[in-house]
Amino acid sequence: MTIDLNELPRRRGTQSLKWDQGFGDPDVLPLWVADMDFKCSPAIVKAVSERALEGIYGYTIRTDEYENAITGWFRRRHDWNIEAGWITDSPGVVPSLSLAVQSLTNPGDEIILQSPVYSPFYDVILKNGRKLAESPLLLSNGRYEMNYGRLEALMRGGAKLLLLCSPQNPGGRVWTKEELVRLGDLCVKYGVKVVADEIHCDLVFPEHKHYPFASLSEAFADITITCLAPSKTFNIPGLSTSFAVISNPKLKRQFDDRIQALALSSVNFFGPPATIAAYNESEPWLEAVLAYVQSNQEYAVSFLSEQLPALTPIVSEGTYLLWVDCRELNLPPAELKRLMYKEARIAFNEGSQYGKEGEGFLRINLACPRDLLAEALNRFASAIQSRAN
Ligand SMILES: Cc1ncc(COP(=O)(O)O)c(C=O)c1O
């Protein structure tokens, strides 16, 4: 492993959404959108560079090597035997969520989500003309839990589909097998289909284990579209490469028909070599990144408890995102933004974008060198302390 995770790569001036979008001040430190301030694994950089040097960027086909890289990874890391025929390529996980909504429901249908949740979950329901059926997660002893009573009421009331975020963004839960089985049993009982966004499945700390929802039983697999990608895990979101896994042939046909209708089946030229290098050669890089992120989380949690005891971090079990309860500051969303961007000159994500239950929370991206995290937290603490004085 030759990457020094303590070193901040040059990102400003690279057309980076995270670093160059600006917040009215070029000095704002960006710890928001979920990409990492770590260079990719050397294997990925080599594979993409070699591909670029071919000098012709033509239409691309899917190879056995690509499929084996995916199936091998999920067998090794998640005890999940995916067949190559279950895989459909897609330009992104969010596009897959939207395609799944279109292929499995009709306009006006109710779709369940568990808030607070990654904001595009709202968009793929509402902008496709479907109805939101919200089951807020319960925050109990600093940990989110599913509200099975509410979920069952929504299903009994006719909801057609459930969007599952597993592991959960922004709350950082890695759902246990028991929690997922209880959820899945309800879905099977009420004929509710499931779209499982498992993009964070490989970003799980060693004390926890991710269970692919569709791997838990044939009955669950039969009602599920699982949306996956190497992009979050290996820091390649700009390569627009992801895939859906669907073992039920009828659901797969419906999903594939939407892909065809929108002419989205073309594979990104750089996607397959990056995916192969990620899944076949980048495990040591991932282990190092996970250990680093976990130590960043420990650092941030102890910083907050010493310097800002009014704030309560919700300790993540997975993902590189730390969700912080700032409700004791008593600031409405616009004021929380002002505090971040103008006074502290940092950009975390403001919680209300994840739904009403996110109001008063902030989400901090921990996938960055420690010095950057420390500087951002110091700026944040000084801004809050100077408001108090
Ligand atoms: C839960 C979740 N799904 C999907 C995405 C983005 O997926 P894509 O860029 O492949 O559309 C993210 C990015 O942060 C995410 O957190």
The ligand as a Gaussian input file, in Angstrom:
#p B3LYP/6-31G(d) Opt

LIG

0 1
 C      -27.354000       5.632000      -0.175000
 C      -26.734000       6.176000      -1.431000
 N      -27.181000       5.759000      -2.640000
 C      -26.662000       6.214000      -3.789000
 C      -25.635000       7.144000      -3.789000
 C      -25.090000       7.678000      -5.080000
 O      -25.073000       6.728000      -6.064000
 P      -24.707000       7.093000      -7.583000
 O      -23.682000       8.185000      -7.545000
 O      -24.185000       5.800000      -8.121000
 O      -25.981000       7.506000      -8.239000
 C      -25.143000       7.604000      -2.571000
 C      -24.075000       8.617000      -2.559000
 O      -23.697000       9.138000      -1.556000
 C      -25.698000       7.108000      -1.368000
 O      -25.260000       7.509000      -0.172000

